[in-house]
């Protein structure tokens, strides 16, 4: 049984891949908290209050229409929900200006009023208070690119409705960021890593070239060095940086095994989806060494929706309503990437005995959500079509 697809009464080898019950679920970033919330219930690293866990479980788990049936939470539809937002740009003290689409001129609001409705389950509304009670004394790290940061920012806004977090660390570019919720002693951090593995950008005449060499069998020390320090949850969220010219090496960079989008005819071609899976395998193999203290959650690929180009070639992301089922290429590269990610988790979970790992399967549900991106409504000349509006 795939850990990403089935919802059972038993949690042996399964994973509650909850999409969301949040009212502002117009974006992947808004799906994330409810997903992780249920995962915390199923796989608490070191539960200290059994009664508390039982009480919250009754409130937070999805309700199946048939108690004996499985529920594939990745299958469903987006429905209109007018019950109100969990937060607004006035109530979230940590909302980044660049993700405040309304402040940058976006006037439509329908994208704020959708929530994911699985075909076979009823999902409860996300409760920030319950989430913080569950993660009391814990640390959560979200690894990845700007979409990972997007998710962390969304979770911050949601949790700030229950407790105001303290900004305890940021690097010079604000790519690595740490927040602390003192009342609950909960730490939330985002760690920037483009590829999950050790990477060197090539220089052309002394300037960055956007061409990268990847040590595909070596985890990126930007996040790997955080262990064995105690981090209870690692959430892996990446993929978008693999769609460029890359050279993949293994065995301490002595062996070039292939390339992505390279011009040389005599080098083995590797597709982006395969490269993403290879890097994920390296990360999961490394994290398995710490499974007694750390639970790993892999979020499947969240698509961008550029049209008529990409971000730096005039591409736009200006849709205001979701795509129809017939407008989506259900055999496109996004689902190929998703398939490789699910396969790697299953490989390490079943074949490698890594029990504390699961998948948050969001690719299909987010393929239709072309309406949730900032587009031109942020502080830059280029359209933004991978990240999501937070308001």
ZARO-113526 format. One record per residue (C-alpha): residue in one letter; chain; y, x, z. Coordinates in nm, 2 decimals. Layout:
<recs>
- A;A;Y;X;Z
...
</recs>
This chain:
<recs>
- X;A;0.00;0.00;0.00
- X;A;0.34;0.14;-0.10
- X;A;0.55;0.19;0.21
- X;A;0.85;0.06;0.02
- X;A;0.73;-0.27;-0.10
- X;A;0.53;-0.46;0.15
- X;A;0.63;-0.65;0.46
- X;A;0.34;-0.71;0.70
- X;A;0.29;-0.82;1.06
- X;A;0.13;-0.48;1.10
- X;A;0.33;-0.16;1.07
- X;A;0.04;0.07;1.02
- X;A;0.13;0.27;0.71
- X;A;0.39;0.02;0.61
- X;A;0.77;0.00;0.59
- X;A;1.01;-0.28;0.64
- X;A;1.24;-0.22;0.35
- X;A;1.51;-0.46;0.44
- X;A;1.79;-0.50;0.19
- X;A;2.06;-0.67;0.39
- X;A;2.18;-0.96;0.59
- X;A;2.54;-0.85;0.58
- X;A;2.82;-1.07;0.45
- X;A;3.00;-0.79;0.27
- X;A;2.69;-0.68;0.08
- X;A;2.87;-0.64;-0.25
- X;A;2.75;-0.28;-0.26
- X;A;2.47;-0.04;-0.19
- X;A;2.67;0.09;0.10
- X;A;2.66;-0.25;0.26
- X;A;2.29;-0.28;0.21
- X;A;2.21;0.04;0.40
- X;A;2.28;-0.06;0.77
- X;A;2.04;-0.35;0.78
- X;A;1.77;-0.15;0.61
- X;A;1.80;0.13;0.86
- X;A;1.83;-0.12;1.15
- X;A;1.49;-0.26;1.09
- X;A;1.35;0.08;1.03
- X;A;1.47;0.18;1.38
- X;A;1.28;-0.11;1.53
- X;A;0.96;-0.01;1.35
- X;A;0.97;0.36;1.40
- X;A;1.18;0.44;1.72
- X;A;1.16;0.82;1.78
- X;A;1.14;0.80;2.15
- X;A;1.17;0.44;2.27
- X;A;1.29;0.43;2.63
- X;A;1.33;0.06;2.69
- X;A;1.03;-0.15;2.58
- X;A;1.19;-0.48;2.69
- X;A;1.51;-0.41;2.49
- X;A;1.30;-0.32;2.18
- X;A;1.11;-0.65;2.21
- X;A;1.42;-0.85;2.26
- X;A;1.61;-0.70;1.96
- X;A;1.30;-0.71;1.74
- X;A;1.29;-1.09;1.77
- X;A;1.65;-1.11;1.66
- X;A;1.65;-0.85;1.38
- X;A;1.33;-0.87;1.18
- X;A;1.31;-1.08;0.87
- X;A;1.15;-1.42;0.90
- X;A;0.87;-1.47;0.65
- X;A;0.83;-1.82;0.50
- X;A;0.45;-1.77;0.53
- X;A;0.35;-1.56;0.83
- X;A;0.03;-1.45;0.66
- X;A;0.20;-1.34;0.34
- X;A;0.35;-1.01;0.24
- X;A;0.72;-0.99;0.15
- X;A;0.85;-0.76;-0.12
- X;A;1.21;-0.72;-0.01
- X;A;1.31;-0.55;-0.33
- X;A;1.26;-0.87;-0.52
- X;A;1.52;-1.14;-0.48
- X;A;1.87;-1.23;-0.60
- X;A;2.23;-1.20;-0.50
- X;A;2.37;-1.53;-0.37
- X;A;2.72;-1.64;-0.27
- X;A;2.79;-1.63;0.10
- X;A;3.12;-1.76;0.24
- X;A;3.04;-1.71;0.61
- X;A;3.29;-1.43;0.65
- X;A;3.30;-1.05;0.64
- X;A;3.17;-0.83;0.92
- X;A;3.48;-0.61;0.88
- X;A;3.80;-0.59;0.68
- X;A;4.04;-0.31;0.59
- X;A;4.25;-0.41;0.89
- X;A;3.96;-0.40;1.14
- X;A;3.78;-0.08;1.03
- X;A;3.97;0.22;1.17
- X;A;3.77;0.47;0.97
- X;A;3.79;0.31;0.63
- X;A;3.88;0.59;0.37
- X;A;4.19;0.52;0.16
- X;A;3.99;0.61;-0.15
- X;A;3.74;0.34;-0.09
- X;A;4.00;0.07;-0.01
- X;A;4.00;-0.09;-0.35
- X;A;4.23;-0.37;-0.25
- X;A;4.49;-0.12;-0.14
- X;A;4.47;0.04;-0.48
- X;A;4.53;-0.28;-0.68
- X;A;4.20;-0.46;-0.70
- X;A;4.28;-0.83;-0.67
- X;A;3.95;-1.01;-0.73
- X;A;3.74;-1.08;-0.41
- X;A;3.43;-1.25;-0.53
- X;A;3.23;-0.92;-0.51
- X;A;3.29;-0.94;-0.13
- X;A;3.11;-1.27;-0.10
- X;A;2.76;-1.18;-0.21
- X;A;2.45;-1.11;-0.01
- X;A;2.09;-1.02;-0.10
- X;A;1.84;-1.30;-0.06
- X;A;1.47;-1.18;-0.09
- X;A;1.24;-1.43;-0.25
- X;A;1.00;-1.46;0.04
- X;A;1.21;-1.38;0.35
- X;A;1.51;-1.49;0.55
- X;A;1.71;-1.19;0.68
- X;A;1.93;-1.21;0.99
- X;A;2.29;-1.10;0.99
- X;A;2.35;-0.74;1.08
- X;A;2.45;-0.70;1.45
- X;A;2.64;-0.37;1.52
- X;A;2.59;-0.41;1.89
- X;A;2.21;-0.43;1.85
- X;A;2.21;-0.13;1.62
- X;A;2.40;0.08;1.88
- X;A;2.17;-0.03;2.16
- X;A;1.87;0.09;1.96
- X;A;2.02;0.43;1.87
- X;A;2.15;0.51;2.22
- X;A;2.12;0.88;2.28
- X;A;2.01;0.95;1.92
- X;A;2.13;1.15;1.62
- X;A;2.12;1.04;1.26
- X;A;2.20;1.26;0.96
- X;A;2.25;1.13;0.61
- X;A;2.18;1.39;0.34
- X;A;2.31;1.38;-0.01
- X;A;2.61;1.35;-0.24
- X;A;2.91;1.12;-0.25
- X;A;2.69;0.81;-0.24
- X;A;2.54;0.93;0.08
- X;A;2.89;0.97;0.22
- X;A;2.97;0.62;0.10
- X;A;2.68;0.49;0.30
- X;A;2.78;0.67;0.61
- X;A;3.14;0.54;0.58
- X;A;3.00;0.18;0.54
- X;A;2.79;0.22;0.85
- X;A;3.09;0.36;1.04
- X;A;3.30;0.05;0.95
- X;A;3.02;-0.18;1.06
- X;A;2.95;0.00;1.39
- X;A;3.32;0.03;1.47
- X;A;3.33;-0.34;1.52
- X;A;3.13;-0.28;1.84
- X;A;3.27;0.06;1.95
- X;A;3.53;0.29;1.81
- X;A;3.38;0.62;1.71
- X;A;3.53;0.97;1.77
- X;A;3.57;1.21;1.48
- X;A;3.41;1.53;1.62
- X;A;3.37;1.75;1.31
- X;A;3.48;1.78;0.95
- X;A;3.47;2.08;0.71
- X;A;3.76;2.19;0.50
- X;A;3.67;1.96;0.22
- X;A;3.56;1.67;0.45
- X;A;3.22;1.67;0.28
- X;A;3.04;1.74;0.61
- X;A;3.15;1.49;0.88
- X;A;3.03;1.40;1.23
- X;A;3.12;1.10;1.44
- X;A;3.02;1.02;1.80
- X;A;3.00;0.69;1.98
- X;A;3.05;0.80;2.34
- X;A;2.95;0.47;2.51
- X;A;2.61;0.48;2.34
- X;A;2.59;0.86;2.30
- X;A;2.51;0.81;1.93
- X;A;2.59;1.07;1.67
- X;A;2.62;0.99;1.30
- X;A;2.67;1.27;1.05
- X;A;2.68;1.32;0.68
- X;A;2.56;1.65;0.53
- X;A;2.67;1.74;0.18
- X;A;2.39;1.86;-0.05
- X;A;2.40;1.81;-0.42
- X;A;2.03;1.88;-0.50
- X;A;1.85;1.91;-0.16
- X;A;1.74;2.26;-0.26
- X;A;1.91;2.60;-0.26
- X;A;2.16;2.61;-0.54
- X;A;2.39;2.86;-0.71
- X;A;2.66;2.76;-0.96
- X;A;2.70;3.00;-1.25
- X;A;3.04;3.14;-1.32
- X;A;3.20;3.17;-1.67
- X;A;3.48;3.43;-1.68
- X;A;3.50;3.41;-1.30
- X;A;3.54;3.03;-1.28
- X;A;3.28;2.77;-1.19
- X;A;3.08;2.65;-1.50
- X;A;2.91;2.33;-1.37
- X;A;2.58;2.50;-1.47
- X;A;2.35;2.55;-1.17
- X;A;2.04;2.75;-1.08
- X;A;1.81;2.56;-0.85
- X;A;1.56;2.73;-0.62
- X;A;1.33;2.43;-0.65
- X;A;1.09;2.53;-0.37
- X;A;1.35;2.62;-0.11
- X;A;1.53;2.36;0.09
- X;A;1.91;2.38;0.10
- X;A;2.01;2.56;0.42
- X;A;2.32;2.33;0.44
- X;A;2.08;2.07;0.60
- X;A;1.76;2.27;0.66
- X;A;1.94;2.49;0.91
- X;A;2.01;2.19;1.13
- X;A;1.64;2.19;1.23
- X;A;1.47;2.25;1.47
- X;A;1.78;2.11;1.65
- X;A;1.70;1.76;1.75
- X;A;1.79;1.50;1.48
- X;A;1.61;1.17;1.52
- X;A;1.67;1.03;1.17
- X;A;1.72;1.20;0.84
- X;A;1.82;0.97;0.55
- X;A;1.79;1.13;0.21
- X;A;2.03;0.98;-0.05
- X;A;2.09;1.17;-0.37
- X;A;2.02;1.21;-0.74
- X;A;2.34;1.19;-0.94
- X;A;2.40;1.56;-0.97
- X;A;2.08;1.62;-1.17
- X;A;2.22;1.48;-1.49
- X;A;2.37;1.81;-1.61
- X;A;2.26;2.16;-1.72
- X;A;2.02;2.30;-1.46
- X;A;1.78;2.59;-1.45
- X;A;1.48;2.55;-1.21
- X;A;1.32;2.85;-1.04
- X;A;1.04;2.89;-0.79
- X;A;0.87;3.18;-0.60
- X;A;1.20;3.33;-0.47
- X;A;1.39;3.28;-0.80
- X;A;1.16;3.52;-0.98
- X;A;1.01;3.25;-1.20
- X;A;1.21;3.03;-1.43
- X;A;0.99;2.72;-1.47
- X;A;1.22;2.50;-1.68
- X;A;1.56;2.35;-1.74
- X;A;1.74;2.02;-1.75
- X;A;1.97;1.96;-2.05
- X;A;1.98;2.32;-2.15
- X;A;2.04;2.45;-2.51
- X;A;1.78;2.72;-2.52
- X;A;1.48;2.62;-2.74
- X;A;1.23;2.85;-2.57
- X;A;1.26;2.71;-2.21
- X;A;1.04;2.44;-2.08
- X;A;1.22;2.11;-2.08
- X;A;1.22;1.91;-1.75
- X;A;1.38;1.56;-1.73
- X;A;1.62;1.47;-1.45
- X;A;1.38;1.23;-1.29
- X;A;1.11;1.50;-1.27
- X;A;1.36;1.75;-1.13
- X;A;1.47;1.50;-0.86
- X;A;1.11;1.44;-0.76
- X;A;1.04;1.81;-0.74
- X;A;1.34;1.87;-0.51
- X;A;1.25;1.57;-0.30
- X;A;0.89;1.71;-0.26
- X;A;1.04;2.03;-0.13
- X;A;1.26;1.85;0.12
- X;A;0.98;1.62;0.25
- X;A;0.74;1.92;0.28
- X;A;0.99;2.09;0.50
- X;A;1.07;1.78;0.71
- X;A;0.70;1.72;0.77
- X;A;0.70;2.02;1.00
- X;A;0.93;1.83;1.24
- X;A;0.78;1.48;1.22
- X;A;0.71;1.47;1.59
- X;A;1.08;1.46;1.65
- X;A;1.23;1.33;1.32
- X;A;1.18;1.02;1.11
- X;A;1.27;1.05;0.74
- X;A;1.40;0.77;0.53
- X;A;1.43;0.81;0.15
- X;A;1.67;0.58;-0.03
- X;A;1.58;0.52;-0.39
- X;A;1.83;0.60;-0.67
- X;A;2.15;0.39;-0.67
- X;A;2.27;0.35;-1.03
- X;A;2.62;0.41;-1.16
- X;A;2.76;0.17;-1.42
- X;A;2.99;0.37;-1.65
- X;A;3.05;0.22;-1.99
- X;A;3.20;0.38;-2.30
- X;A;3.15;0.73;-2.15
- X;A;3.11;0.89;-1.81
- X;A;3.36;0.97;-1.54
- X;A;3.53;1.26;-1.72
- X;A;3.50;1.13;-2.08
- X;A;3.69;0.80;-2.05
- X;A;3.41;0.60;-1.90
- X;A;3.50;0.28;-1.72
- X;A;3.36;0.07;-1.44
- X;A;3.58;-0.24;-1.44
- X;A;3.33;-0.53;-1.42
- X;A;3.41;-0.81;-1.17
- X;A;3.08;-1.00;-1.17
- X;A;2.72;-0.88;-1.14
- X;A;2.52;-0.82;-1.46
- X;A;2.28;-1.08;-1.57
- X;A;1.91;-1.01;-1.58
- X;A;1.92;-0.99;-1.95
- X;A;2.20;-0.73;-1.94
- X;A;1.99;-0.47;-1.75
- X;A;1.76;-0.21;-1.91
- X;A;1.46;-0.26;-1.69
- X;A;1.29;0.04;-1.86
- X;A;1.58;0.28;-1.82
- X;A;1.60;0.62;-1.65
- X;A;1.71;0.46;-1.32
- X;A;1.37;0.31;-1.26
- X;A;1.20;0.63;-1.38
- X;A;1.39;0.82;-1.10
- X;A;1.30;0.55;-0.85
- X;A;0.93;0.57;-0.94
- X;A;0.93;0.95;-0.89
- X;A;1.09;0.91;-0.55
- X;A;0.84;0.65;-0.43
- X;A;0.56;0.85;-0.56
- X;A;0.67;1.16;-0.37
- X;A;0.70;0.97;-0.05
- X;A;0.35;0.82;-0.10
- X;A;0.22;1.17;-0.18
- X;A;0.34;1.32;0.15
- X;A;0.26;1.01;0.35
- X;A;-0.09;0.95;0.24
- X;A;-0.20;1.28;0.10
- X;A;-0.01;1.49;0.34
- X;A;-0.05;1.28;0.66
- X;A;0.33;1.24;0.71
- X;A;0.34;0.91;0.89
- X;A;0.71;0.90;0.99
- X;A;0.85;0.87;0.64
- X;A;0.94;0.56;0.44
- X;A;1.14;0.43;0.14
- X;A;1.44;0.21;0.12
- X;A;1.39;0.06;-0.22
- X;A;1.73;-0.05;-0.36
- X;A;1.73;0.05;-0.73
- X;A;1.64;-0.28;-0.88
- X;A;1.88;-0.48;-0.67
- X;A;2.16;-0.25;-0.74
- X;A;2.11;-0.23;-1.11
- X;A;2.28;-0.56;-1.15
- X;A;2.58;-0.48;-0.92
- X;A;2.81;-0.33;-1.17
- X;A;3.10;-0.52;-1.00
- X;A;3.11;-0.32;-0.67
- X;A;3.26;0.01;-0.79
- X;A;3.62;0.12;-0.75
- X;A;3.67;0.19;-1.12
- X;A;4.04;0.28;-1.14
- X;A;4.12;0.13;-0.80
- X;A;4.13;0.45;-0.60
- X;A;4.35;0.76;-0.58
- X;A;4.24;0.95;-0.89
- X;A;4.30;0.94;-1.27
- X;A;3.92;0.90;-1.34
- X;A;3.72;0.58;-1.30
- X;A;3.48;0.58;-1.01
- X;A;3.14;0.43;-1.11
- X;A;2.89;0.57;-0.87
- X;A;3.04;0.51;-0.52
- X;A;3.12;0.16;-0.40
- X;A;3.42;-0.02;-0.27
- X;A;3.42;-0.06;0.11
- X;A;3.69;-0.33;0.10
</recs>
